[in-house]
């Protein structure tokens, strides 16, 4: 997660001088802004311009906006960040709601709807052994997904309880 930080003053003068700053190098927005000030200390009162960014959740950064929650997000492990990203994609929730709810509602990720149906059925149903060969796990998984939030990322189905 990184942001290319320039200033509006330099940009208006045709100068794109700036630097990529790694979000993980800072504990909070205050430290990040101090690094931006130091980077552009050649200007009297720099107005920072975030000209490009990578690896940050949608709506958390803009040309002149950086959400404080980005630093909370950056300081959790990668597996949890992946779950939070998938949750935001599946539910349309913003980062603040995702940080609060994603990990608790995460059901898992699956290679197929059938795999999801098989695991869910094993967890909550008691299918008699003589009926099990006829049970349609794919249809069961598909029906259950109607009541859950889910998204597909990198050919995996990420599922969340509603």
C-alpha positions as CSV (number, residue, x, y, z in Angstrom):
1,X,0.0,0.0,0.0
2,X,1.5,3.2,-1.2
3,X,0.7,6.7,-2.2
4,X,2.6,9.0,-4.6
5,X,2.6,12.4,-2.8
6,X,3.1,15.7,-4.7
7,X,1.7,19.1,-4.2
8,X,-0.8,21.2,-6.1
9,X,1.7,24.1,-6.3
10,X,4.3,22.0,-8.0
11,X,1.6,20.4,-10.2
12,X,0.3,23.8,-11.3
13,X,3.8,24.7,-12.2
14,X,4.1,21.6,-14.5
15,X,6.2,19.8,-11.9
16,X,5.2,16.3,-10.8
17,X,8.0,16.0,-8.3
18,X,7.0,13.8,-5.3
19,X,7.7,10.4,-3.9
20,X,6.0,7.1,-3.2
21,X,5.3,6.7,0.5
22,X,4.6,3.3,2.0
23,X,1.6,3.4,4.3
24,X,3.0,0.6,6.5
25,X,5.9,3.0,7.4
26,X,3.5,5.1,9.5
27,X,1.4,4.3,12.5
28,X,-1.2,7.0,11.8
29,X,-2.2,9.8,9.6
30,X,-0.4,12.4,11.7
31,X,3.0,10.6,11.1
32,X,2.2,10.3,7.4
33,X,1.4,14.0,7.0
34,X,4.6,14.9,8.9
35,X,6.5,12.8,6.3
36,X,4.7,14.6,3.5
37,X,5.7,18.0,5.1
38,X,9.3,16.9,5.3
39,X,9.2,15.7,1.7
40,X,7.9,19.0,0.5
41,X,9.7,21.3,2.9
42,X,10.9,23.4,-0.1
43,X,7.3,24.9,-0.2
44,X,6.1,27.4,2.5
45,X,2.6,25.9,2.9
46,X,2.4,22.8,0.7
47,X,-1.1,21.5,-0.3
48,X,-0.5,17.8,-0.7
49,X,-1.8,16.1,-3.8
50,X,-2.1,12.3,-3.8
51,X,-1.4,11.7,-7.5
52,X,-1.4,7.9,-7.5
53,X,-2.0,5.0,-5.1
54,X,-1.8,1.3,-5.0
55,X,-3.2,-1.4,-2.8
56,X,-5.7,0.8,-0.9
57,X,-9.4,0.0,-0.5
58,X,-11.7,2.0,-2.7
59,X,-13.0,5.3,-1.4
60,X,-10.2,5.6,1.2
61,X,-7.9,7.8,-0.8
62,X,-8.5,10.6,-3.3
63,X,-6.5,13.4,-4.8
64,X,-6.7,15.4,-1.6
65,X,-8.3,12.9,0.8
66,X,-6.8,10.1,2.9
67,X,-9.1,8.2,5.4
68,X,-7.6,7.7,8.9
69,X,-8.7,4.1,8.8
70,X,-6.1,3.3,6.1
71,X,-3.5,3.0,8.8
72,X,-5.7,0.6,10.9
73,X,-6.1,-1.5,7.7
74,X,-2.4,-1.4,6.9
75,X,-1.4,-2.6,10.4
76,X,-3.3,-5.9,10.2
77,X,-2.0,-9.1,8.6
78,X,-2.4,-9.8,4.9
79,X,-4.9,-12.7,5.4
80,X,-7.2,-10.4,7.3
81,X,-6.8,-7.6,4.7
82,X,-7.8,-10.1,2.0
83,X,-11.0,-11.0,4.0
84,X,-11.8,-7.3,4.5
85,X,-11.3,-6.5,0.8
86,X,-13.5,-9.4,-0.2
87,X,-16.2,-8.3,2.4
88,X,-16.2,-4.8,0.9
89,X,-16.6,-6.2,-2.6
90,X,-19.4,-8.6,-1.5
91,X,-21.4,-6.2,0.6
92,X,-20.6,-2.8,-0.8
93,X,-19.7,-1.6,2.7
94,X,-17.1,1.0,3.4
95,X,-13.8,0.3,5.2
96,X,-15.1,1.4,8.7
97,X,-18.0,-1.2,8.6
98,X,-15.7,-3.8,7.0
99,X,-13.1,-3.5,9.8
100,X,-15.9,-4.0,12.3
101,X,-17.8,-6.9,10.6
102,X,-15.8,-8.7,8.0
103,X,-13.8,-11.1,10.2
104,X,-16.8,-12.1,12.3
105,X,-19.1,-12.8,9.3
106,X,-16.5,-14.6,7.2
107,X,-17.6,-18.2,6.4
108,X,-14.7,-19.1,4.1
109,X,-13.6,-19.2,0.5
110,X,-14.3,-22.1,-1.8
111,X,-13.2,-23.4,-5.2
112,X,-16.8,-23.9,-6.4
113,X,-20.4,-23.6,-5.3
114,X,-20.5,-27.4,-4.9
115,X,-17.5,-27.3,-2.5
116,X,-19.4,-24.6,-0.5
117,X,-22.6,-26.7,-0.5
118,X,-20.7,-29.8,0.6
119,X,-19.0,-28.0,3.5
120,X,-22.1,-26.2,4.7
121,X,-24.2,-29.4,4.5
122,X,-21.6,-31.3,6.5
123,X,-21.7,-28.6,9.1
124,X,-25.5,-28.1,9.5
125,X,-27.4,-31.0,8.0
126,X,-27.7,-34.7,8.9
127,X,-28.1,-36.4,5.5
128,X,-28.9,-40.1,5.8
129,X,-26.2,-42.2,4.1
130,X,-28.8,-43.8,1.8
131,X,-29.8,-40.4,0.5
132,X,-26.4,-38.7,0.4
133,X,-25.5,-40.0,-3.1
134,X,-28.6,-38.3,-4.5
135,X,-28.1,-35.0,-2.7
136,X,-27.4,-32.1,-5.1
137,X,-24.7,-30.1,-3.2
138,X,-24.3,-27.6,-6.0
139,X,-28.0,-26.7,-5.9
140,X,-27.9,-26.6,-2.1
141,X,-24.9,-24.3,-2.1
142,X,-26.4,-22.0,-4.8
143,X,-29.7,-21.7,-2.8
144,X,-27.8,-21.0,0.4
145,X,-25.7,-18.2,-1.3
146,X,-29.0,-16.4,-1.9
147,X,-29.1,-15.6,1.8
148,X,-25.4,-14.7,2.2
149,X,-23.0,-12.1,0.9
150,X,-20.5,-13.4,-1.5
151,X,-18.0,-12.5,-4.2
152,X,-15.6,-14.2,-6.6
153,X,-12.0,-13.2,-6.5
154,X,-9.2,-15.1,-8.2
155,X,-11.6,-18.0,-9.0
156,X,-12.5,-18.4,-5.4
157,X,-16.0,-17.8,-3.9
158,X,-15.7,-15.7,-0.7
159,X,-18.7,-16.2,1.5
160,X,-20.0,-14.1,4.4
161,X,-22.9,-14.6,6.8
162,X,-25.5,-11.8,6.6
